[in-house]
Amino acid sequence: MLTKSQNTNAIFPGDKTPEQFFAQKCAVCHGKKGEKNSMLPTMRVMNKVSKDELFSVMKNYQNGVGGKLKATMLTQLNGLNDEQIGALAQLIASFGEK
């Protein structure tokens, strides 16, 4: 088992991996594997969206652009850099891969 200092994938605050960050900040609304459409039935399921589109949507939320839940999403993404958002987008996209 890796210690925090050995876990090179722990790029999120609190030495969290993308998987740990997603479980803590995202899964409650979006499901453990991005399979839920959040709280709005008109939203797409995250694990059906490409990595590039996920990255773009998350960056837009950081910039205050988005749908009805943009304030909630801004809180979740606040302080994340492009590397962290890219890792999160890659993780979510991988949930939908067969």
WOWOJO-V557797 format. One record per residue. N is the residue number from 0. D_CENTER is the distance of its C-alpha to the mean C-alpha in Angstrom with 2 decimals. Layout:
N&D_CENTER ; N&D_CENTER
This chain:
0&24.78 ; 1&23.18 ; 2&23.54 ; 3&20.97 ; 4&22.90 ; 5&23.02 ; 6&19.35 ; 7&18.51 ; 8&14.91 ; 9&14.45 ; 10&13.15 ; 11&11.30 ; 12&13.64 ; 13&15.94 ; 14&15.96 ; 15&12.83 ; 16&11.47 ; 17&7.92 ; 18&9.09 ; 19&10.47 ; 20&7.77 ; 21&5.67 ; 22&9.27 ; 23&10.20 ; 24&7.91 ; 25&6.23 ; 26&8.92 ; 27&11.74 ; 28&11.15 ; 29&9.27 ; 30&11.21 ; 31&11.22 ; 32&10.63 ; 33&8.89 ; 34&12.58 ; 35&13.08 ; 36&13.37 ; 37&12.41 ; 38&15.64 ; 39&17.12 ; 40&18.92 ; 41&18.88 ; 42&15.13 ; 43&14.20 ; 44&12.50 ; 45&9.06 ; 46&10.45 ; 47&13.36 ; 48&11.93 ; 49&12.48 ; 50&10.42 ; 51&12.40 ; 52&11.93 ; 53&8.13 ; 54&8.71 ; 55&11.55 ; 56&10.19 ; 57&7.68 ; 58&10.85 ; 59&12.98 ; 60&11.43 ; 61&12.02 ; 62&15.47 ; 63&16.19 ; 64&16.23 ; 65&14.96 ; 66&16.11 ; 67&17.47 ; 68&14.42 ; 69&13.71 ; 70&15.09 ; 71&12.81 ; 72&9.65 ; 73&11.54 ; 74&12.16 ; 75&8.67 ; 76&7.98 ; 77&11.66 ; 78&12.99 ; 79&10.29 ; 80&12.14 ; 81&11.83 ; 82&11.88 ; 83&8.90 ; 84&6.85 ; 85&8.78 ; 86&8.21 ; 87&4.48 ; 88&5.88 ; 89&8.77 ; 90&7.69 ; 91&6.53 ; 92&9.68 ; 93&11.65 ; 94&11.48 ; 95&13.61 ; 96&15.98 ; 97&19.39
